[in-house]
Amino acid sequence: MTVTCDGKARFTTNADRKGFFIISADDTLGSTTINANPKPVADQYVGCLVAADVPGFNSTTLPIATRHVMDSPNLGTITLRREDGGSGLSSTTASAPKEAIKAFEKARAESLDNKLDRAQKDLQKAVEIYPSFAEAWYQLARIQESANSPDAWNSFSKAVAADAKFLLPYPHLATLAAAAQNWQEVLNQTDHALAIDPRGGIDIFYYNALGNFQLKNLGPAEASATKALAMDPLHRQPNTEQLLAVILSQKGDAAGALQHLRNCATYFAPGPNLDLVLQQIATLEPNVKK
């Protein structure tokens, strides 16, 4: 879910399994977060629009109006309509045999009850019955990925092989390729996702930027990192702005890099990543005219 004000994303959050979500202040402090605004959270977003971001669907928007203490906090209902092209659902599901659907639905219920071993067995049964069941392959891969199983890559790959327009596996494939430092594969997966749905998403643009950076394609890397950062005002993908700073530094824009690193220092938690950012700031500062 994204709150957009004057054309810029100001807040992002995830809906739960039933579609409910809360717009609230984030715990992170710093000049780039809404906590830096002294106004109450509700007042900060008056006049802004709320929409859902679901691959393969167009979302209606809801305006945020002035609300009083006794008013219902419910903004209304957002409607999603399937668009042409890529989708967060797979067309293969409609062709699945009844027994495969039965195993898939059983696995979904078991996953919600956190019975992942049972869910995995039923998903394996579903894809054995119907090898082109893209959504079942995807859900199986998610369970394998959470267990750090090397089988996750194969299952995600089978999901997109069954339905190349099914968007959900691509960010996972990009993440796994990045973990293996296979940068060309990172680009392959993210480029394919963007060809299907040019609107992209935070993770798709981040990994596209990372892959391009590692392969020395600094122009495309900067463009994708900038898009990822614009979509992620609360830094759900925390490494984007630091990556953009490094890209700008390598392009000779020390002042731009320094500004982004200073931003990072306002919201990075104490630890090795913040220490690295502070070191990078100290290195760049002498090169930037005051």
N, C-alpha and C positions, 0 to 999 in steps of 0.2 A: 504494500500500500504506500502511496506517495502523496504528500501534501505539496502542492505547487503554488507559489506566490509570485505574481508578476513574471510568470514563465520560468521560474527557477525552483528546483526541488529544495524544499526546506526541511522536510522530515520524511523518514522512511521507517516502516515497520512491517512485520509479517502478520497476516491473519492466522487465526487458529484453524483447526480442521472443520469447524462449523462456519467459518467465514467472518467471525467477530474479530475486531481489532480495537486498540486503544491509541489515541493520539495524546501523548504526554511528554513531559520534559525527559531528556535523556540524562543518565547519571554522569556522563562524561562532562568535565568542566573545560572551559576554554573559549577563546574568542570566536571559534568557528562553530559553536554549538548554540542551541537556543537558550541555554542557561545564562548566556552572557546578556540576554535581553531582560531588563528589569520588569517588563510587563508580565502579567499572569499568562500562563500558557494559552488559555482560551482566547485572550485578546491578541496574542501574537499572530494568530492565523485567521482572524476575521477577514473575509473577502478572498481567502485562498480556496483552492479546489482540491478535492480528494478523489483519487482514482486508483484502480487496481492495476497491477502490472503482472499479467499472466501471459506467458508465451502462447501465441496463436489465437489470442482473443483481443477484441476491442472492448474497452471499458467505458461505461457512462461515468460522469463526474458528479460530485456533490459539493455545493458551495458551503463554506463555513460562515454562518451569520453570528451576530452578537447573541450571546446566550446568558441567561440569568441563573442564579443559583438553583431555583426551583424548576428550571426547564429540564426536560428529558435530555440526557447526553447522546441519545441515538440520533445520528445525522440522517438516517434513511437507508435505503438499499441501493447498492451498486449492482448494475446488470452487466454481465459479460456476454458478448456475442462472438461466435466463432468467425474468424476471418479467413480469407483465401490464403494459401501458402502454408507456412509452417504452423504447427500446433502443439499445445501442451497435452493434447490427447492424440492417440494414434488411431488411424482408420482401420488398422488390422483388428482392433477389438470387436468391431461389428461383425467380422467374419469368423470369429472364434467359435468352435463347437461348444455345445452346452456343457460338456464335462470339463473343458478347459476353463470356461467362465466360472463354473461352480468352484473349481480349485482356486482360481484367482480371487474370487470374493471371499472364500474361506480364509485365504492367506491375508487378505486385507484386514479382516476382523481380528485375526491372530496378531497382526502387527500392531493394531491399536491397543491390544491387551498386553503388548510387549512380549509375546510368545514367539520370539524370532526364529527359534529352531523349527517350530511347527510351520511357521509361515514360509520358511525357506523350502521345506519339503513339499508344501503344496504348490509353491511357485515352480519348483522343478518339475512337479507333475504336470502343471499347466503347459509349460513349454515343451515337455515330452509329447503331450497330446497334440499341441499346435506349435510347431517350431517357429512360426512367423508371428507369434504373439508378442509384439514390441513392448507393450506396457508391462507384461509379466516379466520379460527379460530385464526391463528397467527396475522394477521393484525388487527382483532377485539381486540385481547388481547393487542396489542401495544397501541391502542387508550384508552382502559380501564386502562392500566398501567399509561399512561400519565395523566389520571384524578384521579389517586390514588384509582381506584375502586377495591373493593375486588373481583369483577368478573374476574379480569385479570388472577388470578391463574387458575380458572376453564377453561377459554378459552385456555390458554397456554397448560394446561393438555389435553384438547380435541384435540389440534393440534398434540401432540405426540402420543395420543391414536389412532388417525387416521393414522398416519405414524410415526412409531418409529424411522425411519432413517432420518427424517427431523430435521436437526441440530439446526436451528435458535431459537426454543423456549427454549432450555436447559439453556443458560446463564441467561435468564430472570427468569426461574423457580428457578435457583440457587440463584439469587439476591433476589427474594421474600422470599425464604426459609431462607436466611441469615437475612433478615429484621425481620422475625418472630423468629429468633434464634433457628430454627429447624435444627440443625447441621447435623443430620443423613440424613435428606432430601437433604441438600446441597450436601453431599457426593453422595447420590443416583443419583441425577441429573447430577453432573459433572462426576462421574464414568461412567454413561451410555453414556454420550457424548464422553468421551475418548475411550470407547470400540468401538464406531462407527467410530470415527476419532481420532487416537492416536496423530496426530499432534496438536490437541487442539487449543487453542487461549488464548489471554491474560486473559480474564475474566474467562474462564473455569478453567485455571490453578490457577488463584488467588483464586477463590472460593473453588477449591479443596484443596488448601493449607490452607485456613481459616477453612474449615470444619474439615480437619484432625487435625489442631492445637487445635481447640476447643474440639475435642474428644481425645486429648492427643496422637495422632499418629504423633510424631515429625519427624520421618524419612521421611514418605511420604509427610508431610507438607513442609519440607525443600526442597525436590526434586521438588515439584510443584511450590513453591514460586520462586525457582531459575530459573525454566523454564519461568515463567511469567515475571520475571525481565529481562531475556535475550531477550525476544520478544518485550520489551517495553522500548527502550532507552530514550524516551522523557517522560516517566512516565504518560501515558494517564490514567493508573490505579495507582493513586498516593500512595496508601497504601501498595503496594506490598513490597517495600524495608524495611519499618518499620516492617511489619509482619515478614519478613525474619530475621530481627535483633532480634526480640523477640523470635523467634523459636531458633536461635543460642544461645541466652542467656540462655534459659531453657535447652539447651543441654550442657551447660558448656563452650561454645566458646565465652567468653567475648570479646576477641580481634576482632573476626569476627563480632560480633554484634555491637561493637563500630564503626568499619569502616563503616558499612552500615548506622548507625545512623548519622554519620558525613556526609555521602553522602546526606542523607535526609535533613540535615540542609542547604545544598547548594541550594535546589530547593523548599522546602516547603515555602508557602506564610506565612507572619506574621499572627499569630492567635493561637488558642488553640492547633492545631496539632503541630505546630512548638514549642510551649512552652513545650508540652509533650516530644517531641524529645530531647530538650535541657535538660530537667530534667532527662531523661533516660541516656543521655551522662554523665551528672554530677554524676549519680549513678554508672555507669560502670567504669569511668576513674580511680578511686582509685584501682580497681581490675585488671587493665591491666598494666603489666610491660612496662616501656618506654625503 
